[in-house]
Amino acid sequence: MEPSDVTITPPTEEESPQVAKKESYVAIIVLVVLTLAVILVVILYLFFFLRSHKELLTAAPLTNQPDMRQQSFSQDTANEANQDTITASSLDVPLLYSHADWQAVPKDSHDNSLATLIYSVNNIQVILNGKYWTTEIENDTSMSVDTYYINILKKERWVSSSSMSSLQFADFSLTPPVADGPCSGINSFLGYKDGAVRMVSILGEKVPCQSTGSAYTTPATDYTIFVSDPMTISDIEKYVKSKS
């Protein structure tokens, strides 16, 4: 047979579909493999992400969850205190001055001068509930009772009438009693904490009262102390409205 007589036989129609079928199988397998690879990558990413942020995710509900009691308190006092309001570290009142013999007396044995706060709006007098004690101290030239309470209550961040005239709030102020004279005086302390105030007022009277310029030889001081019950700011505002 001559070289020119050699013929090339093309693929038959029966072989072409098999090749195409094999190629489609390969394409499907590649697609499945790629899909599985993507899914695996996503799963691994989520696994390591959640693992690395586990503490953050578990702490978030506790950190962000509001304390309803604190939230309620904040709403109740939002219009009362501001950045100028001095907050006491405690409203506990120290024991009575130990170097004296104190006697409890009924409140109706005194006027309300030691128990009265002045509410700045319209200067309304707010009379607090509380208890009274009296004593007399001989040779009390240093006003020891006043000094005793100054040393304790000022450390607790109570406002003293001798150094600051009033306790400032957002829309009003409260002024405790104060007086100064040649033979007597009133010194008072006002504390604010957790939406309530408490007051300690001290009346000191020199006996006998000498004329101005005379020296005291054996002075004695009669003391009356008033210690109020805590009173909330909301109750003070209700009291003020009832008097308006």
trRosetta pair geometry for C-beta under 8 A, 3 or more apart (Angstrom, degrees):
i j d omega theta_ij theta_ji phi_ij phi_ji
1 5 5.1 -116 -178 74 94 131
1 6 7.2 104 133 -65 121 74
2 5 4.7 95 63 -4 79 105
3 6 5.9 -37 -166 1 47 112
11 15 4.6 -108 -173 70 106 128
11 16 5.9 119 121 -57 129 84
12 15 5.2 97 59 2 77 98
12 16 7.8 -138 96 -11 45 87
13 16 6.1 -47 -151 22 39 115
13 17 7.9 35 162 -12 63 97
14 17 7.4 -58 -167 30 33 102
14 18 7.6 27 147 -13 61 112
15 18 5.9 -65 -163 36 43 114
15 19 6.6 40 150 -21 75 105
16 19 5.9 -56 -151 33 35 109
16 20 6.4 29 157 -14 68 108
17 20 5.6 -57 -145 41 35 111
17 21 6.0 39 156 -25 68 106
18 21 5.6 -52 -146 34 30 113
18 22 6.5 32 154 -20 63 103
19 22 5.8 -55 -152 33 31 110
19 23 6.5 30 151 -18 65 105
20 23 5.6 -54 -149 36 34 111
20 24 6.4 33 153 -19 66 103
21 24 5.8 -53 -149 34 32 110
21 25 6.5 36 151 -20 64 103
22 25 5.7 -53 -153 34 33 113
22 26 6.6 35 150 -20 65 103
23 26 5.6 -52 -151 34 34 113
23 27 6.4 36 151 -21 66 104
24 27 5.5 -51 -147 35 35 113
24 28 6.4 37 153 -20 66 104
25 28 5.8 -55 -149 36 31 111
25 29 6.3 31 154 -19 65 106
26 29 5.7 -56 -148 36 30 111
26 30 6.3 31 153 -19 66 106
27 30 5.7 -54 -148 36 30 111
27 31 6.3 30 153 -19 64 107
28 31 5.7 -56 -149 37 31 112
28 32 6.3 31 154 -19 66 106
29 32 5.8 -54 -148 37 30 111
29 33 6.3 32 154 -20 65 106
30 33 5.7 -56 -148 36 29 112
30 34 6.3 29 154 -18 65 107
31 34 5.8 -56 -147 38 29 110
31 35 6.2 31 154 -20 65 107
32 35 5.7 -55 -147 36 30 112
32 36 6.3 28 155 -16 65 107
33 36 5.8 -57 -148 39 29 109
33 37 6.2 32 152 -23 64 107
34 37 5.5 -54 -148 34 31 114
34 38 6.4 31 154 -19 65 103
35 38 5.8 -54 -151 34 31 109
35 39 6.4 30 152 -17 65 106
36 39 5.6 -53 -146 38 33 112
36 40 6.2 35 154 -21 65 106
37 40 5.7 -54 -148 36 30 112
37 41 6.4 31 153 -20 64 104
38 41 5.7 -53 -149 35 32 111
38 42 6.4 32 153 -19 65 105
39 42 5.7 -55 -150 36 32 111
39 43 6.2 31 153 -19 66 106
40 43 5.7 -54 -146 37 31 111
40 44 6.2 29 156 -17 65 107
41 44 5.9 -57 -147 39 29 109
41 45 6.2 32 154 -22 64 107
42 45 5.7 -55 -148 35 29 112
42 46 6.3 26 156 -15 65 106
43 46 6.0 -57 -148 39 29 108
43 47 6.2 32 153 -23 64 109
44 47 5.5 -53 -145 34 30 115
44 48 6.3 18 162 -9 66 107
45 48 6.3 -63 -147 42 26 99
45 49 5.9 25 157 -20 65 113
46 49 5.6 -57 -139 39 29 112
46 50 6.0 24 164 -15 66 109
47 50 6.3 -61 -147 39 21 104
47 51 6.2 19 156 -18 60 113
48 51 5.5 -54 -142 39 32 114
48 52 6.1 27 161 -16 66 108
49 52 6.1 -61 -147 39 25 103
49 53 6.2 -7 163 10 64 115
50 53 6.2 -73 -138 55 26 91
50 54 6.5 62 155 -74 63 76
50 57 7.2 -23 -149 0 72 158
51 54 5.8 -13 -155 -37 30 112
53 56 4.7 -54 -168 47 80 117
53 57 5.4 78 131 -25 93 103
54 57 6.1 -64 -147 39 25 106
54 58 6.1 13 162 -10 65 112
55 58 6.1 -61 -141 43 26 102
55 59 5.9 16 163 -13 65 116
56 59 6.1 -65 -141 41 23 103
56 60 6.3 41 159 -45 62 100
57 60 5.9 -37 -150 5 28 119
58 61 7.7 -54 -177 24 35 97
59 62 5.7 -69 -162 47 52 107
59 63 5.5 44 148 -22 86 114
60 63 5.8 -61 -137 41 28 106
60 64 5.7 2 174 1 68 117
61 64 6.5 -68 -132 49 21 94
61 65 5.6 31 167 -38 63 113
62 65 6.0 -46 -133 22 22 113
66 70 7.5 -137 177 69 80 100
66 71 5.0 44 162 -55 124 134
67 70 3.9 48 91 21 116 113
67 71 6.2 167 84 -17 57 86
68 71 5.4 -53 -140 39 32 114
68 72 6.2 36 158 -22 65 104
69 72 5.8 -52 -149 34 29 111
69 73 6.5 29 152 -18 63 105
70 73 5.6 -53 -148 36 34 112
70 74 6.3 36 153 -22 66 104
71 74 5.7 -53 -148 34 31 112
71 75 6.5 29 154 -16 63 105
72 75 5.8 -57 -151 37 31 109
72 76 6.3 29 154 -19 66 108
73 76 5.7 -59 -148 37 31 111
73 77 6.1 1 164 4 68 113
73 194 7.6 -50 -158 -156 135 74
73 195 6.7 -128 -158 -32 93 134
74 77 6.4 -72 -140 50 25 91
74 78 6.1 52 156 -63 64 91
75 78 5.7 -24 -144 -15 29 119
76 80 7.8 2 131 -6 63 126
76 195 6.5 12 110 -115 115 146
76 234 6.8 -47 -178 -57 108 131
77 80 4.6 -67 -156 39 66 120
77 81 5.7 9 165 13 106 102
77 195 4.9 -116 -81 -91 123 99
77 233 7.1 95 -118 46 85 140
79 170 5.6 -128 -177 69 45 148
79 171 6.5 0 170 -8 90 123
80 85 7.7 56 127 -88 73 162
80 169 5.3 -55 176 -161 58 125
80 170 6.1 131 131 13 7 108
80 171 8.0 -68 -113 24 33 92
80 195 6.8 86 69 -126 163 74
80 233 4.7 76 -137 127 141 163
81 85 4.0 -102 -150 42 87 163
81 87 7.3 35 -146 -71 147 103
81 169 5.9 -73 -93 -136 40 80
81 170 6.5 40 86 -32 8 95
81 192 7.4 156 -95 146 116 137
82 85 5.6 118 47 -14 51 101
82 168 7.5 -62 52 130 101 98
82 169 6.8 114 6 -177 89 40
82 170 4.4 120 -39 -88 110 77
84 168 4.7 -34 118 98 113 136
85 167 7.1 48 -143 172 75 85
85 168 5.9 -133 -87 89 58 72
85 169 5.7 42 -91 -104 119 53
85 170 7.6 -38 -43 -41 122 65
85 192 6.5 -80 176 95 105 151
86 157 5.8 -154 167 171 103 101
86 159 5.9 128 64 -63 139 97
86 167 6.6 -106 43 -136 97 86
86 168 7.7 81 -3 39 82 83
86 192 6.8 113 85 43 64 112
87 157 6.7 21 93 121 42 140
87 192 6.0 -84 -116 95 50 89
87 193 5.8 95 -170 -99 82 69
88 91 6.1 106 88 -70 140 63
88 156 5.3 26 -164 145 100 89
88 157 4.7 179 -117 83 51 91
88 158 5.4 27 -103 -73 123 65
88 191 3.8 14 -44 -160 158 102
88 192 5.9 141 -2 54 96 42
88 193 4.6 -83 61 -45 89 111
89 156 5.1 -122 48 -154 94 66
89 157 5.6 105 -12 21 82 113
89 193 7.5 -39 86 -92 4 139
90 156 5.3 -76 49 -150 84 122
90 191 7.7 -24 96 -178 42 151
90 193 6.9 -32 -129 -14 12 169
91 191 5.1 170 -112 108 72 131
91 193 5.1 -143 -40 41 102 120
91 194 7.8 -95 -14 34 128 104
91 196 6.7 -12 -78 95 165 108
91 198 4.6 110 -164 12 108 137
91 230 5.7 56 150 -93 151 119
92 156 7.8 -136 56 -131 77 155
93 198 7.0 -124 -56 145 104 135
93 200 6.1 141 -131 -71 117 123
93 227 5.4 88 -172 -149 171 126
94 148 7.7 -141 95 150 144 97
94 149 7.1 -169 45 -112 123 68
94 152 4.7 -8 -31 150 147 165
94 153 7.4 -117 -1 -56 111 82
95 98 6.9 36 113 -63 119 90
96 100 7.3 -99 149 69 105 104
96 102 4.9 -38 158 -24 158 160
96 133 6.2 -59 -109 96 140 167
96 225 7.1 167 -122 57 98 159
97 100 5.2 42 95 19 102 115
97 102 7.8 127 55 -54 74 120
97 135 8.0 -134 66 50 108 153
97 144 6.8 122 -163 122 147 97
97 145 4.9 -105 -25 -115 157 79
97 148 4.8 130 -101 52 106 171
97 149 7.9 -74 -60 -41 103 84
99 137 7.4 62 115 -124 92 123
99 144 6.9 -44 69 132 128 149
100 135 4.2 83 163 150 121 158
100 136 8.0 167 -153 62 108 25
100 137 5.4 -62 -102 -76 112 106
100 145 7.1 -4 -15 -79 152 111
100 223 7.2 -5 -172 41 164 137
101 135 5.8 153 72 -132 51 111
102 133 4.5 7 -175 176 115 127
102 134 7.1 141 -153 68 66 29
102 135 4.9 -64 -95 -54 57 119
102 225 7.7 -35 -134 31 126 124
103 133 6.4 149 72 -158 36 73
103 134 5.5 -28 62 61 92 80
103 135 6.8 145 11 -76 78 67
104 131 6.6 -37 -143 180 104 114
104 132 7.1 114 -160 84 58 59
104 133 5.6 -43 -95 -98 50 79
105 109 5.0 -82 160 54 114 144
105 110 7.3 90 109 -24 125 105
105 132 4.9 -53 66 100 90 111
105 133 6.8 144 11 -114 84 25
105 134 5.5 30 -16 -2 132 110
105 224 7.9 -53 40 -133 138 100
106 109 5.1 107 70 -14 79 102
106 132 7.4 9 100 47 13 118
107 110 6.5 -72 -167 45 48 94
107 115 7.5 32 -154 -44 117 154
107 130 7.5 125 -97 75 129 59
107 131 7.3 -104 -65 -122 100 35
107 132 5.7 144 -96 -7 61 117
109 132 7.2 -147 60 81 103 152
110 113 7.6 -102 161 35 101 85
110 114 6.6 -13 146 22 142 119
110 132 5.9 158 7 -109 138 161
110 224 6.6 141 -98 -179 145 150
110 226 7.7 -136 90 -74 157 117
112 115 5.0 -79 -160 58 70 101
112 116 5.1 82 139 -50 96 107
112 125 7.7 90 119 162 132 131
112 127 5.1 -43 -160 -122 136 118
113 116 6.2 -54 -140 17 24 118
113 177 5.9 110 164 -135 70 154
113 179 8.0 -1 170 -21 127 138
113 186 7.2 -122 141 -82 109 158
113 203 7.9 72 97 -78 114 131
114 132 7.5 98 81 -106 145 104
114 177 6.1 -118 -120 48 33 154
114 186 6.8 -152 -101 -138 78 126
114 188 7.6 170 -153 -90 68 119
114 201 4.0 172 -166 101 85 140
114 203 5.9 -84 -83 -33 123 113
114 224 6.7 -120 -58 117 160 111
114 226 3.9 141 134 -3 121 141
115 127 5.5 46 117 -159 105 74
115 128 5.0 -139 -176 55 86 79
115 129 7.7 49 -164 -82 131 12
115 130 6.1 -171 -120 36 110 113
115 199 7.8 139 -138 84 47 131
115 201 7.0 -131 -66 22 40 143
115 226 5.4 -123 -70 178 79 153
115 228 6.6 132 -138 -87 82 102
116 125 5.0 -25 -160 -164 117 103
116 126 6.9 136 -158 68 59 46
116 127 5.5 -28 -97 -96 74 67
116 128 7.5 -168 -84 8 24 81
116 177 5.9 79 64 -59 82 112
117 125 7.4 140 73 -160 44 51
117 126 4.4 -23 65 63 97 104
117 128 6.5 66 -10 -33 104 109
117 174 4.9 -12 -178 -168 126 101
117 175 6.7 141 -166 65 68 45
117 176 6.1 -36 -109 -95 78 52
117 177 7.9 -101 -87 -32 39 74
117 190 7.5 96 -109 -111 115 136
117 197 7.7 65 -86 111 161 147
117 199 6.8 -161 -66 -52 107 153
117 236 7.7 -36 79 -136 142 126
118 123 5.8 -20 -168 -153 107 69
118 124 7.5 144 -158 71 55 37
118 125 6.3 -32 -101 -99 62 58
118 126 7.5 -177 -86 17 12 84
118 166 7.9 -77 72 -109 99 116
118 174 7.1 146 70 -159 51 48
118 175 4.2 -17 55 57 105 104
119 122 7.4 7 98 63 97 77
119 123 7.2 148 73 -148 59 16
119 124 4.5 -15 55 62 113 91
119 125 7.6 -147 13 -67 85 9
119 126 5.3 82 -34 -27 106 115
119 172 6.1 -3 -172 173 81 138
119 174 6.4 -18 -98 -103 56 72
119 236 6.9 163 -90 166 124 108
119 240 5.2 -107 112 -98 173 126
120 123 6.9 -8 -151 -80 28 53
120 166 7.1 66 -65 -167 116 159
120 172 4.8 174 46 -164 103 77
120 173 4.3 61 -33 47 137 79
120 174 7.4 -103 -22 -65 89 31
120 175 7.1 99 -70 -16 83 104
121 124 7.0 -9 84 5 69 105
121 171 7.6 5 -51 139 129 89
121 172 5.1 -66 -19 -109 101 116
121 240 7.2 64 71 -175 110 143
122 244 6.9 103 57 -113 165 91
124 240 5.1 122 81 -133 154 86
124 243 5.3 129 -156 96 127 135
124 244 7.1 -58 -84 -72 145 74
125 243 7.9 -143 56 -172 64 166
126 174 7.5 -48 39 -133 137 105
126 236 5.6 12 -143 -146 155 93
126 239 5.6 90 -131 108 97 139
126 240 6.7 -41 -80 -68 109 83
128 199 6.1 143 30 35 166 122
128 228 4.0 -8 137 -133 140 130
128 229 6.9 -171 172 44 98 70
128 231 5.8 -128 -126 -19 99 142
129 228 6.7 103 77 -155 43 78
129 229 4.9 -8 90 22 95 119
129 231 7.5 129 32 -70 85 115
130 199 7.6 -100 -51 68 158 87
130 226 5.6 90 98 177 133 85
130 227 5.3 -164 -176 94 122 45
130 228 3.7 -92 -63 -110 137 39
130 229 5.4 -160 -85 -13 69 66
131 226 7.4 167 85 -148 37 55
131 227 5.6 -11 58 58 84 92
132 224 6.3 -12 -165 -172 105 96
132 225 6.9 153 -153 80 53 51
132 226 5.4 -22 -97 -96 76 72
133 224 7.3 164 84 -153 43 50
133 225 4.9 -9 58 56 91 100
133 227 7.8 20 3 -1 104 106
134 222 7.1 -6 -168 -177 102 88
134 223 6.5 164 -151 90 53 59
134 224 5.0 -17 -98 -99 85 72
134 225 7.6 -177 -79 17 37 70
135 222 7.7 177 92 -152 38 51
135 223 5.2 -4 59 56 80 104
136 207 7.5 -47 -138 45 117 130
136 220 5.6 21 178 167 102 120
136 221 7.0 170 -152 85 59 42
136 222 5.1 -24 -100 -99 86 66
136 223 7.3 176 -88 15 34 75
137 140 4.2 73 104 -60 111 131
137 144 6.7 -114 145 43 165 118
137 145 7.2 175 -4 -33 148 108
137 220 6.6 169 84 -159 40 73
137 221 5.2 -10 57 57 91 92
137 223 6.8 29 0 -10 104 117
138 218 7.0 -18 -168 173 97 92
138 220 4.9 -36 -106 -102 52 95
139 218 6.3 -51 -77 -156 82 65
139 219 6.6 104 -111 64 31 64
139 220 7.2 -8 -19 -87 38 59
140 143 6.5 82 151 -84 100 30
140 144 5.7 -105 -148 7 98 99
140 145 7.8 2 -163 -5 140 91
140 219 6.7 -96 51 108 64 96
140 220 6.6 63 13 -151 100 37
140 221 4.0 -75 66 11 138 119
141 216 7.2 175 -101 83 94 131
141 219 6.3 108 -80 55 72 123
142 147 6.3 -15 141 -19 100 146
143 146 4.4 -9 149 31 110 120
143 147 6.1 124 100 -23 77 93
143 204 6.0 22 -133 -156 99 174
143 221 7.0 138 -108 -101 60 168
144 147 5.5 -59 -147 40 34 113
144 148 6.2 42 154 -29 68 103
145 148 5.5 -48 -150 28 32 116
145 149 6.8 20 158 -8 64 103
145 202 6.0 178 123 -154 114 139
145 204 6.8 170 58 -84 119 116
145 221 7.7 -151 11 111 116 136
145 223 5.3 70 10 -117 168 154
145 225 7.4 -126 175 -69 136 118
146 149 6.3 -64 -154 41 30 100
146 150 6.1 32 152 -23 67 110
146 187 5.1 68 -130 47 113 153
146 202 5.8 178 -89 101 75 152
146 204 6.5 -60 -41 -32 114 143
147 150 5.5 -54 -143 35 31 115
147 151 6.3 31 160 -21 65 106
148 151 6.3 -61 -155 32 24 108
148 152 6.8 3 156 -3 60 111
149 152 6.0 -65 -145 45 35 101
149 153 5.3 6 173 1 77 119
149 187 7.8 153 75 111 128 117
149 189 6.2 -145 154 -15 118 142
149 200 6.1 -149 -154 117 142 142
149 202 6.5 -178 23 -38 152 142
150 153 6.8 -60 -117 47 18 91
150 154 5.5 11 -176 -11 59 122
150 160 6.5 46 -121 -114 83 148
150 162 7.6 -29 -105 42 120 140
150 187 7.9 -38 -64 155 101 143
151 154 7.0 -43 -118 37 9 103
151 155 6.9 9 161 -17 47 114
152 155 6.1 -71 -164 34 26 110
152 156 6.8 11 150 -9 65 110
153 156 5.4 -58 -149 41 40 109
153 158 4.1 -40 168 39 98 137
153 160 7.2 126 100 -76 112 96
153 189 4.4 23 135 -172 156 160
153 191 7.0 -118 -162 -58 102 115
153 200 6.6 -138 -82 40 157 136
154 157 7.5 47 -177 -80 37 21
154 158 6.4 -87 -83 55 35 81
154 160 5.8 -20 -85 -36 102 127
154 163 7.9 58 -116 26 126 144
154 189 7.7 -112 -58 -124 65 124
156 191 6.6 -19 118 -110 113 133
157 191 7.4 96 94 -129 66 91
158 189 4.4 44 135 176 133 106
158 190 6.2 159 -173 71 90 29
158 191 4.1 -56 -107 -73 95 89
158 200 7.8 18 171 27 160 107
159 164 5.0 -90 -158 80 96 122
159 166 7.3 0 157 147 154 16
159 167 4.8 -159 6 -77 156 90
159 176 7.3 159 97 2 105 124
159 189 6.8 155 78 -158 47 56
159 190 4.7 -20 60 62 102 89
159 191 7.4 178 16 -78 71 39
159 192 7.9 27 -6 -3 110 98
160 163 4.8 49 76 27 107 97
160 164 6.4 93 59 31 59 83
160 187 7.3 -6 -169 -178 94 97
160 188 7.6 160 -153 89 51 43
160 189 5.4 -21 -99 -102 65 80
161 164 7.5 -85 -111 70 22 52
161 165 6.9 42 -146 -129 64 38
161 175 7.9 84 -115 -175 100 73
161 176 5.1 -113 -66 81 115 105
161 177 7.0 -46 -87 90 164 36
161 178 3.8 -167 163 -77 135 118
161 186 7.6 -7 82 117 155 83
161 187 6.0 -174 59 -154 108 52
161 188 4.6 52 -12 53 130 80
161 189 7.3 -111 -7 -68 81 38
161 190 7.7 81 -52 -7 84 100
162 178 7.3 169 -66 -133 52 124
162 187 5.6 -4 -45 -134 111 105
164 167 7.9 81 121 -73 119 53
165 175 6.0 -17 153 -128 81 106
165 178 7.6 -99 -134 12 68 151
166 173 4.2 58 144 159 136 123
166 174 6.1 160 -165 77 91 36
166 175 4.1 -51 -98 -86 101 78
166 176 7.7 165 -113 6 54 65
167 173 6.3 161 77 -163 45 77
167 174 4.8 -12 55 59 102 93
167 175 7.7 -171 18 -77 68 36
167 176 7.8 59 -11 -23 103 95
167 190 5.1 -114 -33 108 131 130
167 192 5.8 141 -176 -28 143 128
167 197 7.1 154 78 -120 163 131
168 173 5.0 -31 -105 -105 52 103
169 172 5.4 3 62 64 112 65
169 173 6.3 177 20 -90 76 44
169 174 7.3 52 -13 -10 113 91
169 233 7.3 139 -116 -136 154 137
174 190 6.4 -168 108 -180 113 156
174 197 6.5 -27 82 -117 168 171
174 236 7.5 -39 -92 -172 130 159
175 178 8.0 -80 168 4 95 106
176 188 3.9 -145 144 109 126 133
176 189 7.1 -77 94 41 176 7
176 190 4.5 -164 -46 -44 128 118
176 199 5.6 168 -118 -137 120 124
176 201 6.7 -165 178 -86 110 98
177 186 5.1 -43 129 136 103 145
177 188 5.2 100 61 -25 70 149
177 201 5.5 34 53 -129 114 134
178 186 5.7 -166 -138 90 25 94
178 187 6.9 34 -124 -111 79 38
178 188 6.2 -115 -70 21 71 102
179 184 7.2 2 112 117 117 89
179 185 5.6 -167 97 -147 72 52
179 186 4.2 58 30 21 92 101
180 185 4.7 20 -113 -121 51 113
180 186 7.9 -105 -54 36 50 61
181 184 5.1 13 59 58 115 69
181 185 6.0 -172 28 -71 66 72
182 209 7.3 95 105 -166 95 105
182 212 5.5 -81 -132 -87 152 89
183 205 6.4 29 141 -159 86 68
183 206 4.7 -116 -158 51 72 101
183 209 3.6 6 -127 -128 154 113
183 210 7.6 160 -94 36 109 51
184 203 6.8 4 -173 -175 107 86
184 204 6.5 176 -147 92 61 53
184 205 4.2 -7 -102 -106 106 73
184 206 6.8 -139 -66 14 58 72
184 209 7.7 -45 -31 -96 88 126
185 203 7.6 -180 92 -146 35 52
185 204 5.8 -6 57 57 77 93
186 201 6.2 -7 -170 -173 105 100
186 202 6.8 154 -154 79 55 50
186 203 5.2 -21 -99 -95 82 71
186 204 7.9 171 -87 19 35 68
187 201 7.6 163 88 -155 40 54
187 202 5.0 -14 63 60 85 104
187 204 7.5 11 10 2 101 110
188 199 6.2 0 -178 -172 112 103
188 200 6.6 171 -154 90 64 50
188 201 4.1 -14 -105 -106 105 74
188 202 6.9 -179 -81 18 52 68
189 199 6.8 159 83 -153 53 56
189 200 4.7 2 52 55 102 96
189 201 7.9 -161 24 -73 60 42
190 197 6.1 -5 -174 -170 94 114
190 198 7.5 163 -152 81 51 40
190 199 5.1 -14 -102 -102 74 87
191 197 6.6 157 83 -154 49 61
191 198 5.1 -12 59 57 100 87
191 199 7.6 -174 20 -78 70 40
192 196 7.3 175 -147 89 57 37
192 197 5.0 -24 -94 -97 75 81
193 196 6.7 -23 71 60 58 79
195 232 5.5 6 135 -145 94 92
195 233 5.6 -106 -171 16 68 104
195 234 7.2 5 175 -10 114 95
196 230 4.4 36 156 176 136 109
196 231 6.2 157 -158 77 88 27
196 232 4.7 -54 -95 -93 84 54
196 233 6.9 -134 -92 -19 32 70
197 230 7.1 157 77 -152 29 66
197 231 5.9 -26 61 63 80 81
197 233 6.9 86 -15 -70 100 75
197 236 7.3 27 28 -45 121 143
198 228 5.6 -175 -157 79 63 98
198 229 7.4 -98 -121 136 93 20
198 230 4.7 -46 -72 -94 105 68
198 231 7.4 141 -84 15 55 69
199 226 7.5 4 111 109 97 100
199 227 7.8 179 94 -149 55 36
199 228 4.4 46 50 10 83 131
200 225 7.0 -14 -169 -169 89 98
200 226 7.1 165 -154 86 42 59
200 227 5.4 -2 -109 -107 81 71
200 228 7.4 -129 -66 12 42 80
201 225 7.2 157 83 -156 53 49
201 226 4.4 2 54 53 100 105
202 223 6.6 -28 -165 -157 90 101
202 224 7.6 154 -156 81 44 51
202 225 5.5 -10 -105 -105 72 78
202 226 8.0 -149 -66 26 35 68
203 223 6.8 145 80 -156 60 49
203 224 4.3 -1 55 55 111 97
203 225 7.7 -154 26 -70 71 36
204 221 5.2 -14 -164 -172 97 120
204 222 7.4 147 -157 76 45 49
204 223 5.6 -13 -101 -100 70 77
205 209 7.6 -57 178 -67 85 108
205 221 6.7 141 67 -159 40 64
205 222 4.6 -20 62 60 100 99
205 223 7.8 -174 22 -74 72 33
206 209 5.7 108 89 -97 91 67
206 210 7.7 -58 126 13 128 79
206 216 6.9 -94 -168 -97 131 142
206 219 5.5 -35 -153 -162 103 118
206 220 7.5 132 -156 76 53 45
206 221 5.9 -35 -95 -100 54 73
207 219 7.7 124 62 -164 40 69
207 220 5.3 -36 68 75 87 96
207 221 7.3 146 18 -107 80 22
207 222 5.6 48 -9 -17 126 107
210 214 3.9 -118 159 82 126 126
210 215 7.6 -45 112 67 167 18
210 216 6.2 -161 4 -82 138 72
211 214 5.1 81 60 -8 72 121
216 219 3.6 4 175 -49 139 115
228 231 6.9 -53 154 -12 124 107
231 235 5.5 -116 -176 80 85 125
231 236 6.0 97 133 -57 114 92
232 235 4.5 94 61 6 86 101
232 236 7.0 -145 99 -5 47 84
233 236 5.4 -51 -150 35 37 115
233 237 6.4 37 152 -19 67 103
234 237 5.7 -52 -149 36 33 111
234 238 6.5 36 150 -19 64 102
235 238 5.4 -48 -147 35 37 113
235 239 6.3 43 150 -23 65 102
236 239 5.5 -51 -150 34 33 115
236 240 6.4 35 151 -21 65 103
237 240 5.5 -47 -146 34 35 114
237 241 6.5 37 154 -19 64 102
238 241 5.8 -53 -149 35 32 111
238 242 6.5 33 153 -20 64 105
239 242 5.8 -58 -153 34 30 111
239 243 6.6 17 153 -10 64 110
240 243 5.9 -67 -152 42 32 104
240 244 6.3 42 151 -39 67 104
241 244 5.5 -45 -144 17 35 118
